[in-house]
Amino acid sequence: MRTDEDIMKAVANGDLQQLGELYQRYRRPVYGFLLRRVNAPATAEDLLQTTFERVIRYHASFREGNTFRSWLFTIARNAMLDSVKAESRMPIKNGVDLNVLPLLTPSAQQDWEIRETDNQSQAALAILPDTYREVVDLAWKRGLKYAEIAEVLGISEANVKVRIHRATRQLRLNYAKLNR
């Protein structure tokens, strides 16, 4: 099996057909990452598409020696942050809440819901501060290494370790509160 970096090298050299394999490998983890941030399945689906559009647009910026996974999650996070900024500047039109519209592809949502059934874990994670929840999600659910998380978030690896440690300590307290 070819590595992500080998496939991305082919994409960077103009073979955009190879991107389909990377999409198949990463669509669920990236969708899950985005869904956790925006809490709206349709928005997460749109951001997933935006992420891979940006991979195509900026494929030449991928550098050998980098890991594709951290580069991809950086793009996904930036797409999400751009979306949040844009939403804060846009007025709501016609009173329509776009987050309640049905998904065009319900299978991604169903896959996510099947994997996310432990309500107590979700409740404990939900009350974590965003900075802790983000590193926990990237490390434990997405499997990124601390160095990759540091690259995605634009912080030091030591800061990632501190956030993981504090998040773990806070999760213990959250579980204790929930079990009372």
N, C-alpha and C positions, 0 to 999 in steps of 0.2 A: 504494500500500500504506500502510495506516495505521501510525502509529508505536506502539510499545509504550505510551508515555505516554498517547496518545489512547485506546487500548483500555482502559487502566487507569482513565482518567478516567470512561469509560462504566461500568466495573465499580464504581468508587467511588460512582457515582450510582445504583447498584442494578441495572444490567443485567449480572447474573452470567453470562449466556449467552456474553458476549464473552470470558470467561476461557478458553474452549476454544482459541481462537486463540493465546493466550499460552502455554498448556500445550503446544501443538504446536510452537511456536517454541523453547521452552526445556526440554522434558523431557530431551532427550539431553545438552545441556551440564550441566544441573543433576545429572542422574544420574551422569554422568562425574565431576563434581566430588565428589559424595558417595561414589561408589565408591572413588575415590582415598583418601579419608579413612578409611573404615571397612573397606575391603578385603573386603567381604562383599556379593555381589550382592543377596541377598534383603533385607538391611538397607538397602542403598542404595535399593532399590525402595520399601521402606516409608517411608524418609525423604523420598523424592521426593513421595510421596502426602501425607505430613505437611506438607511445604513448601507444597504447593498448597492444602491445607486451611487452613493459616494465612494464605495470601494471601486466601482467601475470608473467613475470620474477621476479619482485620485490614485489609480493603480500604479502610476509611475512614481508616486512618492513612497511606495513601499521599498524599504532598504534591506538588502541582504544583511543577515546578522540579527535583525529584529524578529520577534515571534509574531506570526500572523494573528494569533489569538489576542494578544494584548493590543495590537494595532486595530483589530476589528472592534474590540470592546471600547477602545478610545473613540473610534468613529461613532459607535452607537451612543455612547454617553454624550458626545458633542451634539449629535443629532437631537437627542432628548433635551439637552439644555437649550439649544436653538429653538426648539418647539415651545418650550416653556416661556422663553423670552417673547416669542412671536405671539403666543396666546395672551400674554399679559398686556400686549399692545392692541389686541383686536377686540372690538366691542362684540357682545353677543347679539346675533341678528335673529329677529323673528321669534325670540324666546325658545329656540330649539336647542336642547342639550345634546350635543353631538355624541356624547359618551353613552347615551342610552340607545342609539341606533343599533340595529342588529349587525353582527359581523358578517362579512362576505365569505370568510373562511372559518367556520366554527371549529374545524378539527384542531387548530392550534390552541384555541381556548380549552377545548375538551382535554387535550393532552396535558395542558398545564394544570387544570383542575384535578385530574386524576393523580398527578404527582404531588399536589398540595392539599392533602386531606387532613393532616394533623392540626386541628384547631388550636390546641394549646400552644404548639410551637409557633403558629402564625400569630397568636395573640402576644406571646412573649417577644417575638421579633417586631411586631407592629409598634410597640411602645419604646423601642430603641430609638435613639437619636438618628437622624438620616445619615450622618457620617459613619456611624458604627454599622448601621444596617447595610450600607453600601459595600463596605469591606467584607462583611460576613457573607453577603450574597455573592460577591465576586470570588471569594476564597472557598467557601463551603459548597455553594450550589453550582458555580461555574467552573471551579477547579483551577483558577488562575493562581500562579505562584506569587509570593509577596512582591518580587521584583516586577512582575507583570502588572500587578495591581497598582504599584507605585507609579508605573509608566502611564497607566490608564487615568489615574486620578491626578497626576502631576504633583505628587508628594514624594517624600523620601521613603525608602524601604523601612527605615527605623520607625517612621510615623505610622506606616501600615501595621507593623508589629504592635505598636502601642495601642492603636485603635482595635486590633483584634483582641488583645489582652483585655482592654477595658470593656469591649463588647461582650466577651465571654463572662467576665465578672458581672456585668449588668444583666445578662441573660439568666444567670443563676438567681439573682435577686428577683427578676421578673417571674421566673418559674415558681419561686417560693411564694410570692404574692398571689399568683394565680391558684396555687394549691391550698390556700387557706380556706 
